[in-house]
Amino acid sequence: MGTIINPRGTSGSGKTELARHILAEYGWNSTGHAEPLRRRGRDRPIGYRLQHPFGGAPVVVLGDYKRTSGGCDTIRAIDGGLDEIYRLADDWASAGHDVVLEGSAWSAEHIRSAALAARHKLYLLLLTTTLEQSAGNPTGPGAAQRMGTVLIGSIVIVRPKASGFDS
């Protein structure tokens, strides 16, 4: 069984940039270790599968990260929307992959999140970026590089699943 990691926070809090940093650490856009996951007949990826650089569990990052917005918010209703996000996260985690999923719509959903937490190890990363910081954050691919060093550690609280789901 894999682990599911879910960054949550307000719009502009850094959820997408955190996921882009994870993708970059695993070789996205550089070494070719990222395998785009696509629906038949669609050009836009629904996620990326990456091999762990040191032999650990493969990672699946759900959503498309080539545009300004990213993550699960890019999985449209025509591709299954929230139902598909949950199904994919459950399937990939059941197959032993670690899964990263983030997005505003996903972050507001609690019932299906609780169901995932009952079946898998689920970690919520609560980004504590203030609303003032969120409103001023640049977005899009490369925003982290334009901002300089991103202090992810100072804005993340890790809350592991306890006896139930706590959001």
C-alpha positions in Angstrom: 0.0 0.0 0.0 1.2 3.5 -0.9 0.9 6.7 1.0 -1.3 9.6 -0.1 0.0 13.1 0.5 -2.5 16.0 0.3 -1.3 19.6 0.6 -4.2 21.9 1.6 -4.5 25.6 1.9 -6.1 28.7 0.5 -5.8 29.6 -3.2 -2.3 31.0 -3.6 -0.9 29.3 -0.5 1.7 27.2 -2.4 0.0 23.9 -3.0 0.7 23.7 -6.7 4.3 25.0 -6.2 4.9 22.3 -3.6 3.7 19.7 -6.0 5.9 21.2 -8.8 8.9 21.0 -6.4 8.2 17.3 -5.8 7.9 16.7 -9.5 11.3 18.5 -10.0 13.0 16.4 -7.3 11.9 13.2 -9.0 13.2 14.3 -12.4 10.2 15.9 -14.1 11.3 17.9 -17.3 15.0 17.0 -16.9 15.9 13.3 -16.9 12.8 11.8 -18.5 11.8 9.8 -15.4 8.3 11.2 -15.6 5.7 9.3 -17.4 2.7 11.4 -18.3 -0.6 9.6 -17.6 -3.2 10.3 -20.2 -6.7 9.3 -21.0 -7.2 7.6 -24.3 -7.8 10.3 -27.0 -6.7 13.2 -24.8 -3.5 15.2 -25.1 -3.6 16.7 -21.6 -2.0 14.6 -18.9 -4.2 13.5 -15.9 -1.1 13.0 -13.9 2.6 11.9 -13.9 4.2 8.7 -12.7 7.8 9.1 -11.5 10.4 6.6 -10.4 11.9 7.3 -7.0 15.5 8.5 -7.6 16.9 6.2 -4.9 14.7 3.1 -5.5 11.8 3.8 -3.2 8.1 3.5 -4.2 7.1 5.2 -7.4 5.2 8.4 -7.0 2.1 9.5 -8.9 1.3 13.2 -8.9 -2.3 13.7 -10.1 -3.2 16.7 -12.3 -1.5 18.7 -15.0 1.3 21.1 -14.1 2.2 22.7 -17.4 -0.2 25.6 -17.1 -0.7 28.4 -14.6 -3.2 26.4 -12.5 -2.3 22.9 -11.7 -3.1 19.8 -9.8 -6.4 18.1 -9.5 -8.2 21.3 -10.4 -7.1 20.5 -14.0 -9.0 17.2 -14.0 -12.3 18.4 -15.7 -15.7 16.9 -15.4 -15.4 15.4 -18.9 -12.4 13.4 -17.4 -14.4 12.3 -14.3 -13.8 15.2 -12.0 -13.6 14.6 -8.3 -14.9 11.0 -8.6 -12.0 10.2 -11.0 -9.5 11.9 -8.6 -10.5 9.7 -5.8 -10.6 6.5 -7.9 -7.1 7.2 -9.3 -5.7 8.0 -5.9 -7.2 4.8 -4.5 -6.0 2.7 -7.4 -2.4 4.0 -7.5 -2.0 3.8 -3.7 -3.5 0.2 -3.7 -0.8 -0.7 -6.3 2.0 0.5 -4.0 2.6 4.0 -5.3 2.8 7.1 -3.2 0.3 9.6 -4.5 0.4 13.4 -4.3 -2.8 15.3 -5.0 -3.7 18.9 -4.4 -6.2 21.4 -5.6 -8.8 23.8 -4.3 -11.8 21.6 -5.2 -10.2 18.5 -3.7 -9.3 20.4 -0.5 -12.9 21.2 0.2 -14.1 17.6 -0.1 -14.3 15.7 3.2 -16.5 12.7 2.8 -14.5 11.0 0.1 -11.2 12.1 1.8 -12.3 10.3 4.9 -13.0 7.1 2.8 -9.5 7.3 1.4 -8.0 7.8 4.8 -9.9 4.7 6.0 -8.1 2.6 3.3 -4.7 4.2 3.0 -2.1 6.2 5.0 -3.1 9.8 4.3 -1.1 12.8 5.3 -2.6 16.3 5.2 0.0 19.0 4.7 -1.7 22.2 6.0 -0.1 25.2 4.3 -0.3 28.0 6.8 0.4 30.8 4.3 -1.5 33.9 5.4 -4.2 35.3 3.2 -2.0 38.4 2.5 0.8 36.2 1.3 -1.5 34.0 -0.7 -3.0 37.0 -2.5 0.4 38.3 -3.5 2.0 35.0 -4.6 2.9 34.7 -8.2 1.6 31.5 -9.8 2.4 29.2 -12.7 5.4 27.1 -13.8 8.6 28.6 -12.6 7.0 30.9 -10.0 9.1 29.3 -7.2 12.3 30.2 -9.1 11.1 33.8 -9.7 10.4 34.2 -6.0 13.8 32.8 -5.0 14.0 30.3 -2.2 10.7 28.9 -1.1 10.5 28.3 2.6 8.1 25.3 2.4 9.1 24.1 5.8 7.9 27.3 7.5 4.4 27.0 6.0 3.7 23.2 6.3 2.1 21.4 9.2 2.0 17.6 8.8 -1.1 16.0 10.3 -1.0 12.1 10.0 -4.2 10.1 10.0 -5.1 9.1 13.5 -8.1 6.9 14.4 -10.2 8.7 11.9 -10.0 11.6 9.4 -9.3 15.0 10.8 -9.4 17.9 8.5 
